[in-house]
Amino acid sequence: METYLNVAEMGKGIFGIQAAARHYFKKDAKDLSKNEAAWIAAILPNPIVFHIKNPAPIIVRKHQWILRQMNNLEDDPETMKVILNE
């Protein structure tokens, strides 16, 4: 997953999560909020068609679903160890 996120096209001429964070939110990927990270995830796998700035209703619903899943992960200590590299 990490390899994919580091090379995936995240918009026209935007490759990798770092470039996407810089382009869409003017910050490093490590500084993204959960909300911002969920927006980037929501436009995958077709960021050429789907957009963060003017999202289609399906992308808004996908974003909300991703945020719910992220919040569910916080309740699982074993998953959080993996996410936090502990």
N, C-alpha and C positions, 0 to 999 in steps of 0.2 A: 504494500500500500504506500509506504513512504517513497519508494522509487517512482511509482506512478504519479504521486502528487508532486514530485520534483521535476517531472518532465511533461506532464499532461498539458495540453493546450487549454488555457483558461479564458480565452478570448482571442480575437484576431491579433496574431503576433505576440500573444502573452503566453509564455510557457513556464509552468511551475507555480507552486503556491506562493513563493516569495514574490515573484513578478506580479501575480494577481493581487496580493496584499498591497503592494506598492501602487499598482494601477488603480484599484478600486477604492482603497481606504487610506492611501498615503502613509503607510506604516509597514514595519517588518511583520512577517508572518507570526513570529513569536509573540507579538504584541496585539494580535487580533483578539477581539472579544468573542465569546461563543456565538453571539448574534452575527457578527461579521463572518466568522468561519462558516457558519451555517449557510449564509448567502452564497459563498463561493462553492460550497458543496452542492447547493441546490441547482446551480446552473449546469453541473456535470450530468450526463456525459456530452452535452452539446452546447457549450458556451458561445458558439457562433450564432446559434438561433435564439438562445435564452439569455436574458440580460439581467443584471443586478439593479441597474438604475431605473429601469422601467419593466419590472417583472410581470410576466403573464400570470393569470390566476393560478395555473397549475404550479408555477414556480413558488408562488406565495404559499400555497398549501404544502408543497414539498419542504420549504424552509421551516414552516411551523412543525412539520413532522420530525424533521432533523433535530430541531431544538428540543422537542419532547424526548427524543431518544437520547440526546446528550444529557438531559436532566436525569433520565432513568439510570444512566451509567454512574452518576455520582452516588447512587445508593448501593453500589456494588464495590466493596473495598478491594477485592481481587482485581477487578477491571481497572480501578483507579491506580493500583500499583503498576500495572502494565503501561497505562497512559502516562504516568509520571516517571516512568523508568526507575522505579524503586526496587 
